[in-house]
């Protein structure tokens, strides 16, 4: 492979790809080359959270990560996150709390919550409304999502969002 070869792991599978265009972003590689439609693309500005993946365990908007930056990293997509026990519990809680409607934002939100609950030390602290600031949901009004976060945080022994009301 050329000098511009990028080596990364996607959902545990080693991949090598020619980077080519230095402005190419990880979201496009995941969707166009690997067919990972669980990685949604919304704003292409990192503001909507639809394209959130785990990059070495950290939740990031993949539309802002240049493919070259992903060299040597491990990428976990929302479908892989959802396939874990914690991911299934997050998804189930969101469903039970009516915290999703159209589903476009759901993969990114599940991935972000997963990162918050599974971070170093088993959780990095409270889950707050501020933590979801980078996720745009046009359907739910966020209250059911925050109620689900409070439930999940409580189950994990973490403080949840303060003053969550279901209206």
Kinemage of the C-alpha trace (Angstrom):
@kinemage 1
@onewidth
@group {chain A} dominant
@subgroup {mainchain}
@vectorlist {calphas} color= white
{ca unk a 1} P 0.000 0.000 0.000
{ca unk a 2} L 1.105 3.624 -0.500
{ca unk a 3} L 2.728 5.868 2.069
{ca unk a 4} L -0.700 7.378 2.654
{ca unk a 5} L -2.056 4.064 3.970
{ca unk a 6} L -4.211 4.352 7.055
{ca unk a 7} L -4.417 1.404 9.413
{ca unk a 8} L -7.240 1.214 11.899
{ca unk a 9} L -9.599 -1.253 13.515
{ca unk a 10} L -13.322 -0.912 12.895
{ca unk a 11} L -15.491 -2.926 15.256
{ca unk a 12} L -12.481 -5.106 16.001
{ca unk a 13} L -11.568 -5.790 12.357
{ca unk a 14} L -8.181 -4.554 11.116
{ca unk a 15} L -8.480 -2.329 8.045
{ca unk a 16} L -5.953 -0.709 5.730
{ca unk a 17} L -7.102 2.012 3.361
{ca unk a 18} L -5.389 4.500 1.073
{ca unk a 19} L -6.193 7.885 2.539
{ca unk a 20} L -6.066 9.701 -0.801
{ca unk a 21} L -7.837 12.988 -0.147
{ca unk a 22} L -6.382 14.560 3.023
{ca unk a 23} L -9.735 16.251 3.698
{ca unk a 24} L -11.675 12.961 3.704
{ca unk a 25} L -13.454 12.361 6.989
{ca unk a 26} L -14.003 9.193 8.965
{ca unk a 27} L -17.796 9.326 8.559
{ca unk a 28} L -17.478 9.115 4.781
{ca unk a 29} L -15.063 6.178 4.968
{ca unk a 30} L -17.346 4.304 7.360
{ca unk a 31} L -20.465 4.880 5.269
{ca unk a 32} L -19.134 4.865 1.707
{ca unk a 33} L -16.396 2.247 1.916
{ca unk a 34} L -17.673 -0.012 4.677
{ca unk a 35} L -21.431 0.473 4.279
{ca unk a 36} L -21.843 1.410 7.944
{ca unk a 37} L -25.236 3.096 7.661
{ca unk a 38} L -25.547 3.062 11.448
{ca unk a 39} L -23.213 6.068 11.270
{ca unk a 40} L -25.655 8.805 10.295
{ca unk a 41} L -24.540 12.033 8.644
{ca unk a 42} L -26.541 15.108 9.466
{ca unk a 43} L -24.915 18.507 9.708
{ca unk a 44} L -21.298 17.748 8.709
{ca unk a 45} L -20.286 20.370 11.305
{ca unk a 46} L -20.130 18.269 14.473
{ca unk a 47} L -23.212 19.938 15.925
{ca unk a 48} L -25.907 17.264 15.561
{ca unk a 49} L -24.166 14.163 16.980
{ca unk a 50} L -25.741 11.807 14.431
{ca unk a 51} L -22.333 10.548 13.278
{ca unk a 52} L -20.967 9.836 16.762
{ca unk a 53} L -18.596 6.869 17.001
{ca unk a 54} L -16.103 5.755 19.603
{ca unk a 55} L -12.513 6.557 18.670
{ca unk a 56} L -10.276 4.688 21.103
{ca unk a 57} L -13.223 4.655 23.508
{ca unk a 58} L -14.021 8.374 23.288
{ca unk a 59} L -17.264 9.585 21.708
{ca unk a 60} L -16.456 11.836 18.725
{ca unk a 61} L -18.386 13.257 15.764
{ca unk a 62} L -16.891 11.262 12.893
{ca unk a 63} L -17.733 14.030 10.421
{ca unk a 64} L -14.982 16.128 12.045
{ca unk a 65} L -12.290 13.450 12.229
{ca unk a 66} L -10.008 13.423 9.212
{ca unk a 67} L -9.428 9.852 8.088
{ca unk a 68} L -5.669 10.382 8.435
{ca unk a 69} L -6.234 11.212 12.129
{ca unk a 70} L -7.789 7.763 12.602
{ca unk a 71} L -4.511 6.036 11.687
{ca unk a 72} L -3.629 3.560 14.424
{ca unk a 73} L -6.935 3.935 16.251
{ca unk a 74} L -9.824 1.674 17.101
{ca unk a 75} L -13.251 2.782 15.864
{ca unk a 76} L -16.478 1.406 17.303
{ca unk a 77} L -19.683 2.185 15.424
{ca unk a 78} L -23.152 2.542 16.964
{ca unk a 79} L -24.264 -0.922 15.791
{ca unk a 80} L -21.326 -2.500 17.589
{ca unk a 81} L -22.092 -0.476 20.723
{ca unk a 82} L -25.754 -1.549 20.574
{ca unk a 83} L -24.632 -5.173 20.368
{ca unk a 84} L -23.052 -5.054 23.826
{ca unk a 85} L -24.924 -5.719 27.053
{ca unk a 86} L -24.662 -2.087 28.121
{ca unk a 87} L -25.637 -0.871 24.652
{ca unk a 88} L -28.726 -3.090 24.672
{ca unk a 89} L -29.633 -1.791 28.138
{ca unk a 90} L -29.274 1.815 26.946
{ca unk a 91} L -31.401 1.165 23.866
{ca unk a 92} L -34.037 -0.678 25.905
{ca unk a 93} L -34.226 2.152 28.414
{ca unk a 94} L -34.626 4.737 25.654
{ca unk a 95} L -37.439 2.659 24.117
{ca unk a 96} L -39.183 2.136 27.461
{ca unk a 97} L -38.953 5.868 28.236
{ca unk a 98} L -40.315 6.822 24.769
{ca unk a 99} L -37.052 8.673 24.222
{ca unk a 100} L -36.881 8.086 20.490
{ca unk a 101} L -39.235 8.679 17.646
{ca unk a 102} L -37.812 8.944 14.140
{ca unk a 103} L -34.596 7.222 15.251
{ca unk a 104} L -32.147 9.313 13.215
{ca unk a 105} L -30.349 10.687 16.265
{ca unk a 106} L -30.633 7.493 18.309
{ca unk a 107} L -27.395 5.728 17.224
{ca unk a 108} L -25.285 8.760 18.111
{ca unk a 109} L -27.060 9.290 21.425
{ca unk a 110} L -26.725 5.617 22.393
{ca unk a 111} L -23.010 5.781 21.548
{ca unk a 112} L -22.508 8.948 23.595
{ca unk a 113} L -24.346 7.547 26.623
{ca unk a 114} L -22.347 4.323 26.307
{ca unk a 115} L -19.099 6.323 26.389
{ca unk a 116} L -20.274 8.205 29.475
{ca unk a 117} L -21.209 5.030 31.344
{ca unk a 118} L -18.251 2.892 30.295
{ca unk a 119} L -15.474 5.459 30.492
{ca unk a 120} L -12.377 5.134 32.659
{ca unk a 121} L -13.299 4.031 36.142
{ca unk a 122} L -16.696 2.704 35.034
{ca unk a 123} L -18.181 6.129 34.445
{ca unk a 124} L -16.820 9.618 34.518
{ca unk a 125} L -19.414 11.133 36.797
{ca unk a 126} L -22.887 12.562 36.423
{ca unk a 127} L -24.793 12.395 33.168
{ca unk a 128} L -26.178 15.876 32.587
{ca unk a 129} L -28.181 17.661 29.943
{ca unk a 130} L -24.941 19.411 29.050
{ca unk a 131} L -23.466 16.046 28.049
{ca unk a 132} L -26.074 15.767 25.290
{ca unk a 133} L -25.487 19.308 24.052
{ca unk a 134} L -23.827 18.011 20.870
{ca unk a 135} L -26.817 15.833 19.953
{ca unk a 136} L -29.721 17.274 18.037
{ca unk a 137} L -33.064 15.539 18.491
{ca unk a 138} L -35.964 17.228 16.784
{ca unk a 139} L -38.618 14.771 17.926
{ca unk a 140} L -38.529 14.176 21.680
{ca unk a 141} L -37.938 17.518 23.374
{ca unk a 142} L -35.105 15.795 25.318
{ca unk a 143} L -37.066 15.202 28.531
{ca unk a 144} L -37.580 11.467 27.844
{ca unk a 145} L -33.911 11.162 26.853
{ca unk a 146} L -32.843 12.837 30.100
{ca unk a 147} L -35.219 10.607 32.093
{ca unk a 148} L -33.602 7.568 30.451
{ca unk a 149} L -30.153 8.957 31.316
{ca unk a 150} L -31.233 9.420 34.938
{ca unk a 151} L -32.444 5.822 35.070
{ca unk a 152} L -29.261 4.489 33.453
{ca unk a 153} L -27.010 6.593 35.670
{ca unk a 154} L -28.894 5.451 38.749
{ca unk a 155} L -28.464 1.815 37.735
{ca unk a 156} L -24.746 2.463 37.257
{ca unk a 157} L -24.499 4.226 40.618
{ca unk a 158} L -23.897 7.635 39.029
{ca unk a 159} L -25.839 10.824 39.595
{ca unk a 160} L -28.229 11.603 36.752
{ca unk a 161} L -29.605 14.886 35.415
{ca unk a 162} L -31.006 17.088 38.144
{ca unk a 163} L -34.703 17.969 38.173
{ca unk a 164} L -35.776 15.637 35.395
{ca unk a 165} L -39.485 15.967 34.798
{ca unk a 166} L -41.523 14.054 32.252
{ca unk a 167} L -43.857 16.968 31.853
